[in-house]
Amino acid sequence: MPELNRLTAHLDPPFAVLDLDAFDRNADSLVRRAGGTPIRVASKSVRVRWLLSRVLGRPGFAGVMAFSLAEALWLIETGTVPVEQDVLVAYPSLDRGAFTALAADPEARRRIVVMADDRAHLDLAEAAMRAPGRLGEEPLRVCIDVDASYRIGRIHLGARRSPLRTPADVAPLLQRLVASPELSAAGLMFYDAQIAGVADTSPVVRAMQHRSARELVTRRACVVAAARDIAGEGLLVNAGGTGSLHILAGDASVTELAAGSGLLAPHLFDSYRGFTPEPAAFFVAPVVRRPSARIVTVLGGGLVASGAAGRSRLPLPWWPEGMHFIGTEGAGEVQTPLVTAPGDALNVGDRVWFRHAKAGELCERFDVLHLVSGGELVTTTPTYRGEGRCFG
């Protein structure tokens, strides 16, 4: 950290920094953990086009998992995604304007896959393709989102996403896709949030994840086999996240994995046992007050992550070491007091380096990201926000 602090000494905080060497090493680690299965990059965990293009050019990565259809269209339009790769929209869209744009663009239709788990999603996609002049054109590609949560009786472990869980649940939508002249079946997605997004810090959690993975391997294989009977052999099957690549590697029913957070390594991944990503992304806040001998106050600092509210969603004071929040104030909107280590030498005008709890959400708060590599500040590149784009 002293080296990063030195290389950015001429910058006025607050600002955001990415250690590009750590980013690249994390990318290599993801590929090793994937065991030869290609990784689709989750763009919401990056939100910087320069970085997306960089990682998509590395062996082991292929395609983007986008947050929204509007974002997918923009990534294709700007040439961020190599022409031989495609974009899977990870969540169902009801953006009629974006669907109209997708239907009108043959290149986008070839390279974008939209998500569905309800007939209403298919209705909207079909309506866009039934506009005058669309008849007979290449259909929209659709992926079916399948629930990958783990259930024990009435206990639900995992994300509340798709209502589709079994071959019988998935079959009607696939049959409609096969019969539709406007749509085509592109694949299936299974996101195991209870494995990929939960730190395996306790024996209870590890036991749950082991049982969940075992149940999911069997159920996913059944769903995939039934889907191929209906729609053919060419279906993509997307699964996993940063926290579960090594568990899914080698699963015969999976054709691709997904990951993104592991590139930037936010602090929510610090306690995972199965892998150790290297901290790569930081934000810096200036010390503007010294209220007492053991407290400094920095400007801003309240970059709180999404999810269930709690201390785990707060940013982590990273350097100088030994600092922590005051329980009654936490990370503030306009100022954040921090209890310092005994004997610290911080003064007004010094900096405090933080890590965000999540990955791409950091870039929603900064227009640019300063990239450091090989002992130099090599470039400054805009975030989505810096390019005037917000897909939340």
KAWOFEN-V609941 format. One record per pair of residues at least 24 apart in sequence whose ideal C-beta (glycine too) atoms are under 7 Angstrom apart, sorted by sequence separation. I is the first residue (numbers start at 1). J is the second residue. D is the distance in whole Angstrom. If there is no record, write none. Layout:
i=I j=J d=D
i=I j=J d=D
//
This chain:
i=38 j=62 d=4
i=40 j=64 d=7
i=41 j=65 d=7
i=43 j=67 d=6
i=63 j=87 d=7
i=66 j=90 d=7
i=67 j=91 d=7
i=69 j=93 d=4
i=87 j=111 d=6
i=89 j=113 d=7
i=91 j=115 d=6
i=92 j=116 d=6
i=146 j=170 d=6
i=192 j=216 d=6
i=320 j=344 d=6
i=40 j=65 d=5
i=56 j=81 d=6
i=63 j=88 d=7
i=65 j=90 d=5
i=68 j=93 d=6
i=70 j=95 d=6
i=73 j=98 d=6
i=86 j=111 d=5
i=87 j=112 d=5
i=88 j=113 d=5
i=89 j=114 d=5
i=90 j=115 d=6
i=92 j=117 d=6
i=99 j=124 d=6
i=103 j=128 d=4
i=34 j=60 d=6
i=56 j=82 d=6
i=69 j=95 d=5
i=86 j=112 d=7
i=89 j=115 d=5
i=99 j=125 d=6
i=102 j=128 d=7
i=103 j=129 d=5
i=114 j=140 d=6
i=116 j=142 d=5
i=144 j=170 d=6
i=320 j=346 d=7
i=53 j=80 d=6
i=68 j=95 d=7
i=86 j=113 d=6
i=117 j=144 d=6
i=242 j=269 d=7
i=304 j=331 d=6
i=27 j=55 d=6
i=43 j=71 d=7
i=52 j=80 d=5
i=70 j=98 d=5
i=73 j=101 d=6
i=96 j=124 d=7
i=100 j=128 d=5
i=103 j=131 d=6
i=110 j=138 d=7
i=113 j=141 d=4
i=114 j=142 d=6
i=115 j=143 d=5
i=116 j=144 d=6
i=117 j=145 d=4
i=246 j=274 d=6
i=303 j=331 d=7
i=31 j=60 d=3
i=49 j=78 d=6
i=56 j=85 d=6
i=69 j=98 d=4
i=73 j=102 d=6
i=92 j=121 d=5
i=99 j=128 d=4
i=109 j=138 d=5
i=113 j=142 d=7
i=144 j=173 d=6
i=224 j=253 d=5
i=243 j=272 d=6
i=246 j=275 d=7
i=302 j=331 d=4
i=323 j=352 d=7
i=69 j=99 d=7
i=94 j=124 d=6
i=113 j=143 d=5
i=115 j=145 d=5
i=144 j=174 d=7
i=161 j=191 d=7
i=190 j=220 d=6
i=301 j=331 d=5
i=302 j=332 d=5
i=27 j=58 d=6
i=49 j=80 d=5
i=76 j=107 d=7
i=103 j=134 d=6
i=106 j=137 d=7
i=109 j=140 d=6
i=301 j=332 d=6
i=302 j=333 d=5
i=76 j=108 d=5
i=106 j=138 d=6
i=159 j=191 d=7
i=221 j=253 d=5
i=69 j=102 d=7
i=220 j=253 d=5
i=158 j=192 d=7
i=159 j=193 d=4
i=213 j=247 d=5
i=217 j=251 d=6
i=300 j=334 d=6
i=302 j=336 d=6
i=319 j=353 d=4
i=73 j=108 d=6
i=76 j=111 d=6
i=142 j=177 d=6
i=158 j=193 d=5
i=188 j=223 d=7
i=301 j=336 d=3
i=317 j=352 d=6
i=318 j=353 d=5
i=76 j=112 d=7
i=158 j=194 d=4
i=188 j=224 d=6
i=282 j=318 d=7
i=299 j=335 d=6
i=300 j=336 d=7
i=318 j=354 d=6
i=103 j=140 d=7
i=157 j=194 d=4
i=298 j=335 d=7
i=317 j=354 d=6
i=318 j=355 d=5
i=102 j=140 d=7
i=297 j=335 d=5
i=298 j=336 d=5
i=316 j=354 d=6
i=188 j=227 d=6
i=297 j=336 d=7
i=315 j=354 d=4
i=316 j=355 d=5
i=72 j=112 d=5
i=297 j=337 d=5
i=298 j=338 d=7
i=315 j=355 d=6
i=142 j=183 d=5
i=315 j=356 d=5
i=139 j=181 d=7
i=140 j=182 d=7
i=142 j=184 d=7
i=146 j=188 d=6
i=148 j=190 d=4
i=295 j=337 d=5
i=296 j=338 d=6
i=315 j=357 d=6
i=139 j=182 d=5
i=140 j=183 d=5
i=141 j=184 d=6
i=142 j=185 d=6
i=143 j=186 d=5
i=146 j=189 d=7
i=148 j=191 d=6
i=295 j=338 d=7
i=314 j=357 d=7
i=139 j=183 d=5
i=142 j=186 d=6
i=143 j=187 d=5
i=144 j=188 d=5
i=145 j=189 d=5
i=146 j=190 d=5
i=148 j=192 d=5
i=150 j=194 d=5
i=196 j=240 d=6
i=197 j=241 d=6
i=268 j=312 d=7
i=295 j=339 d=6
i=296 j=340 d=6
i=313 j=357 d=5
i=69 j=114 d=6
i=117 j=162 d=4
i=139 j=184 d=4
i=141 j=186 d=4
i=143 j=188 d=7
i=149 j=194 d=6
i=196 j=241 d=3
i=294 j=339 d=6
i=295 j=340 d=7
i=312 j=357 d=6
i=117 j=163 d=6
i=143 j=189 d=6
i=185 j=231 d=4
i=196 j=242 d=6
i=197 j=243 d=6
i=291 j=337 d=7
i=294 j=340 d=6
i=117 j=164 d=5
i=188 j=235 d=6
i=192 j=239 d=7
i=196 j=243 d=4
i=40 j=88 d=6
i=187 j=235 d=4
i=192 j=240 d=6
i=195 j=243 d=6
i=196 j=244 d=4
i=186 j=235 d=7
i=187 j=236 d=3
i=188 j=237 d=5
i=189 j=238 d=4
i=190 j=239 d=5
i=195 j=244 d=4
i=267 j=316 d=4
i=185 j=235 d=7
i=186 j=236 d=6
i=187 j=237 d=6
i=191 j=241 d=7
i=296 j=346 d=5
i=122 j=173 d=7
i=157 j=208 d=6
i=187 j=238 d=7
i=305 j=356 d=6
i=130 j=182 d=6
i=178 j=230 d=6
i=192 j=244 d=6
i=195 j=247 d=6
i=305 j=357 d=4
i=306 j=358 d=7
i=129 j=182 d=4
i=170 j=223 d=6
i=174 j=227 d=6
i=178 j=231 d=6
i=301 j=354 d=7
i=303 j=356 d=6
i=305 j=358 d=4
i=122 j=176 d=6
i=126 j=180 d=6
i=177 j=231 d=7
i=298 j=352 d=5
i=88 j=143 d=6
i=157 j=212 d=7
i=167 j=222 d=6
i=171 j=226 d=6
i=175 j=230 d=6
i=306 j=361 d=7
i=126 j=182 d=5
i=167 j=223 d=5
i=170 j=226 d=7
i=174 j=230 d=5
i=305 j=361 d=6
i=116 j=173 d=7
i=126 j=183 d=6
i=166 j=223 d=7
i=170 j=227 d=6
i=174 j=231 d=5
i=290 j=347 d=7
i=125 j=183 d=6
i=150 j=208 d=7
i=290 j=348 d=6
i=167 j=226 d=4
i=171 j=230 d=6
i=287 j=346 d=6
i=289 j=348 d=7
i=303 j=362 d=7
i=287 j=347 d=7
i=288 j=348 d=6
i=122 j=183 d=6
i=287 j=348 d=6
i=150 j=212 d=4
i=287 j=349 d=7
i=303 j=365 d=6
i=286 j=349 d=7
i=287 j=350 d=5
i=287 j=351 d=7
i=150 j=215 d=6
i=286 j=351 d=6
i=287 j=352 d=6
i=284 j=351 d=5
i=285 j=352 d=5
i=148 j=216 d=6
i=284 j=353 d=5
i=285 j=354 d=7
i=201 j=271 d=5
i=282 j=353 d=5
i=283 j=354 d=5
i=199 j=271 d=4
i=200 j=272 d=6
i=282 j=354 d=6
i=113 j=186 d=5
i=199 j=272 d=5
i=200 j=273 d=5
i=282 j=355 d=6
i=283 j=356 d=7
i=113 j=187 d=7
i=115 j=189 d=7
i=200 j=274 d=6
i=281 j=356 d=7
i=279 j=355 d=6
i=146 j=223 d=6
i=281 j=359 d=7
i=283 j=362 d=6
i=281 j=362 d=6
i=283 j=366 d=7
i=267 j=355 d=5
i=266 j=355 d=6
i=268 j=357 d=5
i=266 j=356 d=5
i=267 j=357 d=6
i=268 j=358 d=6
i=266 j=357 d=6
i=266 j=358 d=5
i=266 j=359 d=5
i=264 j=359 d=4
i=261 j=358 d=7
i=261 j=359 d=4
i=260 j=359 d=6
i=88 j=238 d=6
i=65 j=258 d=5
i=40 j=238 d=6
i=55 j=263 d=6
i=34 j=245 d=5
i=33 j=245 d=4
i=37 j=249 d=6
i=33 j=246 d=4
i=35 j=249 d=3
i=46 j=260 d=6
i=30 j=245 d=6
i=34 j=249 d=6
i=35 j=250 d=6
i=45 j=260 d=3
i=33 j=249 d=7
i=40 j=256 d=5
i=42 j=258 d=6
i=44 j=260 d=7
i=45 j=261 d=4
i=37 j=254 d=6
i=42 j=259 d=6
i=43 j=260 d=7
i=46 j=263 d=6
i=38 j=256 d=5
i=39 j=257 d=5
i=40 j=258 d=5
i=42 j=260 d=3
i=37 j=256 d=6
i=39 j=258 d=7
i=41 j=260 d=6
i=45 j=264 d=7
i=37 j=257 d=5
i=39 j=259 d=5
i=34 j=257 d=5
i=30 j=259 d=5
i=30 j=262 d=5
i=26 j=262 d=6
i=27 j=263 d=6
i=26 j=263 d=5
i=26 j=265 d=6
i=23 j=263 d=6
i=23 j=264 d=7
i=33 j=275 d=6
i=29 j=275 d=7
i=29 j=277 d=7
i=26 j=277 d=5
i=26 j=278 d=6
i=25 j=278 d=6
i=26 j=280 d=6
i=22 j=278 d=4
i=22 j=279 d=7
i=23 j=280 d=5
i=22 j=280 d=4
i=19 j=280 d=5
i=18 j=280 d=6
i=18 j=281 d=5
i=17 j=282 d=5
i=16 j=282 d=7
i=16 j=283 d=5
i=17 j=284 d=7
i=14 j=283 d=6
i=15 j=284 d=6
i=14 j=284 d=6
i=13 j=284 d=4
i=14 j=285 d=5
i=13 j=285 d=6
i=14 j=286 d=7
i=13 j=286 d=4
i=14 j=299 d=7
i=14 j=300 d=6
i=47 j=360 d=4
i=45 j=359 d=4
i=46 j=360 d=5
i=45 j=360 d=4
i=48 j=363 d=6
i=74 j=389 d=6
i=44 j=360 d=5
i=47 j=363 d=4
i=1 j=319 d=4
i=71 j=391 d=4
i=48 j=369 d=6
i=70 j=391 d=6
i=68 j=391 d=5
i=67 j=391 d=5
i=50 j=381 d=4
i=48 j=381 d=6
i=48 j=383 d=5
i=47 j=383 d=6
i=47 j=384 d=5
i=13 j=351 d=6
i=5 j=351 d=6
i=16 j=362 d=6
i=16 j=366 d=4
i=15 j=366 d=7
i=18 j=369 d=5
i=20 j=371 d=5
i=1 j=353 d=6
i=20 j=372 d=6
i=21 j=373 d=5
i=16 j=369 d=5
i=17 j=370 d=5
i=18 j=371 d=5
i=19 j=372 d=6
i=20 j=373 d=4
i=21 j=374 d=7
i=16 j=370 d=7
i=15 j=370 d=6
i=17 j=372 d=6
i=20 j=378 d=7
i=11 j=370 d=7
i=8 j=370 d=6
i=7 j=372 d=5
i=4 j=372 d=6
i=7 j=376 d=7
i=8 j=377 d=6
i=7 j=377 d=5
//
